[in-house]
Amino acid sequence: MQYDLLAILGPTASGKTRLAVQLARALDGEIISADSRQLYRGMDIGTGKDLGEYGDVPYHLIDILEPGEDFDLFKFQRLFLEAFRGICDRGRLPILAGGTGMYLDAVLTGYHLVEVPENPYLRDGLAGMSIAELARRLKMTDCRLHNTTDLLDRVRLTRAIEIAEYKAEMPVPTFPEFRSAVIGIRWERGLLCRRITDRLKERLKNGLIEEVKRLHNKGVSLATLEFYGLEYRFVARYLRGDLNLNDMFQKLNSAIHHFAKRQETWFRRMERNGTLIHWLDGGGEPLAEALPLLCPRCSSSARSIY
């Protein structure tokens, strides 16, 4: 296979980090995280950073924000490209690893994103228009089908018009096309369910509740923690007194199982949309399966495609 980017994906608890680290050591790589929560400092146990596994393997887009700081897909693309180019300049292999489907898609399919600033003059002009008038204006600028919510909510409609009219006037920058090798880890359903439950028990034993308490004591509200993923959401409800310990565990465990199914659905959609994923058996020897697919790999100079 000839490739300039290696991507490792799979549902939660599938062993992505371990395989990514093993391949980074074998292929002289550096890891770029595609996890929307590992960006935040202090969120270690609940996000499964497992930084101890990395050893001397360099990693990027982990622990770069404080909880509460804004982050979006556009910023992820920009920081990914910065990390990718730096890794290539060092003659090493970029390895994108994580389970946030939208982040993976944004790189592998090259979403054309642009940062659109707020336009106060446009917003003043739209303020006196009815929702029906706003919807007609949006359709005149961008005739593609829009999310139904965008056409019913004034705030969303205004922002959609702002974005559409900005894009109509400004050229949208292209995102580089990568020759990507995509490796997925797949488990038999019963085994994955057992791994998810065992990992949750281990996280609670290793201080997940205490981690959420520390974040709250540092000024992160319980309401804010609701937005940082399932572990923080349910533990915050436990700390607020909405759930007892047993109910918290049972509801959180069930929610993580459903989340893993949604991840797998996202990966199937990626395949339907043209992403070739080489699936490995998580219960076997993923590293031994992956290396024959990936070697011989492209030279360092061939990776510098920007």
N, C-alpha and C positions, 0 to 999 in steps of 0.2 A: 504494500500500500504506500502511495505517495501522499503525504499530508503535511500541513504546516500547523495544524491545531489538533490536539487530542482532547476529546470530551468524554467524561465519565459520568454517567447518570444512573438513576435507579430510585425506587421508592425509599422512604425513610426506613432506617435500620437494615438496609441491604448490604452495607459494607463499602460504600463509595469512597470514604476517606482512606481506608486501609489500602484499597486497590490503587487509588490515585497516588498515594505515597510510594507504594511498591514500584509502580510504573515510573514515577519520577526518578527514583534511584536507579532503575534499570536503563532508562532512556535519557538520563541527564536533563531532567525537566524541572520546571517550577510550576506550582499550583496556583490557579486563579479561582477563588471561590465563587460559585454561582448559587449562593444561599442568601436569601434576603434578610435573614436575622443574624447571621454570623458577622455582619458588618458592625454590630454594636458591642461596645466594651461592657464588660460585666455580665453579659448574657452568655455564659459559658456552658453550664450544665444543661440548661433548657434547650440550647441550640445544637448541642452535640458537637462542639468545636473539636474536641479530642486533640488539643494542640500537642499533647505528649507524644502522639503518634508521628508527628512530622519530623522530629529529630532535627537534622541539619538540612532538611528539604525546605527551600524558600517558599513562602506562600504570600498571597496578595488578596486584598479586599476582605480582610478579617480584622476586627478591632480597629476600625478607622473612624467610627462615629460614636458620639455619646447618645444614650437613650433619649429620645425626644427630638433628635435632629431629623430634618426632612431628608428623604431620599426617594428617587424615582427611577424609572427605567432609562430615561435619558442620561441621568448621571451614571447609572451602572454602565451603559455602553461607553461613555467617555472614559471612565476609569478603567474599564476592561481594555480599551485600546491602548491607554497609557501603559498598563502592565504588560500587555502583549508585545508592544514594540520594545519595551525595555528588556524583556526576556529574549526576544529575537536578537537584539543588539549584543547580548551576552553570549550568543551562539547556543542557546539552550532551547528546549522544547516547551511551549506553553501548553499546560494541561488544565482545562476548564472542568471543574468538578462540583457537582451539587444537585439538588433536587427541586429547585425553584424553576418550574417549567417555563415561565415567561422570560426569565433571565437567559436560560439556555436557548430558547427560540430567538430571542433578540440578537444573539450572536450567530447562531448556526444558520438562520434564515435571513439575517441582515435587515431587521426592521429599519425603515427609514424614519428616524425620529429627529425632530428639531425642537429646540428650546424656544417656546413662544412667550415673549414678555406680555404682561398685561398692558392694555391700551386704554387709558382712562378716557380719552376723547371718544373712542368708539363706544365704550360702555355708557357714557353720558347720552350718546345718540340713540342707543338701544333701550334706554331706561323707560321711555314713554311708549314703547311698542308692546302690543299684545303678544301673548304666547303664539297665537296663530301667525301673526306677522313675522315674528322671529323665526318660526319654523319655515315659512316661505323663503325668507332671506337666506337661511342656512342651505336650503335645497337649491337655490339659485347659484350659490357659490360652490357647493359640493353636492352633485346629484346622486352620489352613492347612498345606499341605505344606511341609516343611522340607528344607533341604539334607541329603542323606544323611549327610554328614560330621558335621553337628550332632548326629545321633542315634546316632553311634557313638563320638564322642570326648567324654570326661568334661568337659574344660575348655570345649569349645564348647557342650556341653549346659548346663553351669552358667551360662555367660554368656547363652545364649539364653533360659533361664528368667528370669534377672535382668532382661533387657530386656523380655520379654513381660509379666512381672508388674508392672514399673514402668509400662509403657504402659497396662496395664489400670486402673491407679489414677490416672495423671496424664493430663490432656488433652494431645494432641499438637498443637503449634502448626502453623498452616497456613502454607504457603509462597505468596508472592504469585503470581498468574497474570499472565504477561506476554503482550502482543501482540507476538509475535516474528516478525521476518523472518529466515529462515535461508538463508544463501548457502553453497553447497558448491563446491569446486574439483575438477574431475575431469580426469584425463589418460588418454590412450591408454596401455595397459599397458606397451608397449615403451618409450615415452618416459619414463614415470614410473620404470621400472627404471633407465634410463640416468641420470636426474637423481639417483636415490638413490646410485648408485655414484659418480658424479662428485662429489656433495656429501661423501661419506665420504672420498674421496681428498683433497678440499680441507681437510676438518677435520683429517685426519692431518698434512697439510702445514703447517697453521696452528697446530699445537701441541696436538692432542688428548691425545697421550701425556704431554706435559709437564704439561698441566692435571691429569691424574689423578695424576701424581707429586706435584704441589704439594698436592693434597688429602690424599694419603697422608702427606706430610711434616708437614702441619698436624694430624695425629692421626686422620684418618679411615681406619679399617682397610680393607684390601683386601676383607675379608669383608663389611663394610658397603657398600662401593662396588658389590658385586654386586647390591644392591637398588635402585640408582638408574638403571636402564635399561640397554639393550643396550651402548651405547658404553662405559660405565663397567665393566660386567660383563666384557666381553671384553678390554678393555685391562688390567683388574686381573689377569686370568688370564695375560696376556702378561708383566706385571711380576712375577708370582709364578713365572714360568718354566714354566707349564703349556702355553703355546703359543709357537711362534716367530712372527716378525713376519708372514710370509706367511700362515700358517694363521690367525692372528688376523684379518687383513684379510678373508680369504675367508669365514670362519665368521661374522664380524660383518656383512659385506655381505649374506650369505644370510639372516641373522636379521632384518635390517632390512627386506628384501623381504617376508618372511613377516609381519612386524609390520604393514606397509602393507596387506597383504591382510586381516588381522584388523580393522584400522581400517575398511576399506571394508565388511566384513561387519557391523560394529557400526552404521555409518551406514545400511545397508539395513534393519537391525532397527529403528532409530529411525523410518524411513519406514513400515515395516509397523505400528508402534505409533502412528502418527498424526502424526508430525512432518513437515511439508511442507518439503522442501529444494529450493531453486531451484539447479540444477546449472549451473555455468559451465565452459566449455572452457578449461582451464589453458594450452593451447597457442595460444589466440587472444588476445583482448583482454578479460580478466576485468573490469577496471574499466569499460570501455565497455559491457559486457553488464550489469553490476550497476546502474549509475546509473539507467537507464530503469526498472528494477524498483523502485527505492527512492525515487524522487522523483516527485511531491512527498511529502515525509515529514510525519509529525505534528509539531505545534508543541511547543515546549519544555514548555509548561504541561500538555500532554496526557500527557507522559511520567511525571509525578509520580503514580504509581498506588499508592504505599504509604500 
